[in-house]
Amino acid sequence: MAYVITEDCIACGTCISECPVEAISEGDIYQIDADLCTDCGSCADVCPSEAIHPA
């Protein structure tokens, strides 16, 4: 099960460098590619706005 980024995302970029499989793409609200996500949770651990949750 992949992680998802909610509307609480502030597009700070903290999660991008934490993703070991480069599944996160930038935008007004960042997005996680569910096909690439390995469900490691590294992104959620560093998100300052707590916008990343398991799907």
Secondary structure as GFF3:
##gff-version 3
##sequence-region A 1 55
A	DSSP	beta_strand	3	5	.	.	.	ID=ss1
A	DSSP	three_ten_helix	16	18	.	.	.	ID=ss2
A	DSSP	beta_strand	24	25	.	.	.	ID=ss3
A	DSSP	beta_strand	31	32	.	.	.	ID=ss4
A	DSSP	alpha_helix	42	46	.	.	.	ID=ss5
A	DSSP	beta_strand	52	54	.	.	.	ID=ss6
###
